[in-house]
Structure formats: C-alpha cells, structure tokens
Amino acid sequence: MEIVIGYLITLLGVVIAYLLSVGKSKKRKYMVWGIALMLPISPALAFSLGLTYAAIIRDNWSALIMVFICPIIFIIGLIMLLVGIIKKEEAK
C-alpha cells in the first residue's frame, strides 16, 4: 500500500505541474517543473521505486537504492529551476 501512495503522490505532482505550466513561457515552465521535481516528485518517486525494487529482489536492504535515486532527481530539478531563473525571456 505504501508503494501505491508514493506513486499517487508522484502522479499528483506531475498533474499539478502540468496544469501550472500550460500556456506559460518556457522560462516559467522550467521553473515550475524544477520545483515540482525537487519537492513532491523526487522523494515520492525514489521511495516507491526503492520499495518496488526491494519487493522484486526480495531483499530489504536493496530498498536503500532510494538514497541514490532521490538526490539524482533532486539535482535534475535544481538544474531545471536554475535554467528557468537564468534564461532570458524571448521577444515575441
């Protein structure tokens, strides 16, 4: 059940980020998706993937893969946020 809750939080974060970025500039989209990746998506997805992997392998210690997944996704989100902050607005 915990695995499903993690995936639902991830899905909810993706849907909210999508709704907030529809019709916005690229700069704003980078910022929204960067924040969404860092806050709701990264920990929930890492938790769910770690527990899913542990259930498949049948080794509780293999769930520690989430310790490696979460920072990687967080750093990707941070890079997207910084790109959105630094990127100059395009003239139309």
Residue pairs with C-beta under 8 A, 6 or more apart in sequence:
2 47
2 51
3 48
3 51
3 52
3 55
6 44
6 45
6 47
6 48
6 51
7 44
7 45
7 48
9 40
9 44
10 40
10 41
10 44
10 45
10 48
12 40
13 36
13 39
13 40
13 41
13 44
14 36
14 41
16 36
16 40
17 32
17 33
17 35
17 36
17 41
20 32
20 36
21 28
21 29
21 32
21 33
24 32
25 89
25 90
26 87
26 90
27 84
27 87
27 88
27 89
28 84
29 84
30 80
30 81
30 83
30 84
30 87
31 80
31 81
31 84
31 85
32 84
33 77
33 80
34 77
34 78
34 79
34 80
34 81
34 82
34 83
34 84
35 77
35 81
36 77
37 73
37 74
37 76
37 77
37 80
38 74
38 77
38 78
38 81
41 73
41 77
42 70
42 73
42 74
42 77
43 70
45 69
45 73
46 66
46 69
46 70
46 73
47 66
47 70
49 65
49 66
49 69
50 62
50 63
50 64
50 65
50 66
50 67
50 69
51 63
51 66
53 62
53 63
53 65
54 60
54 61
54 62
54 63
54 65
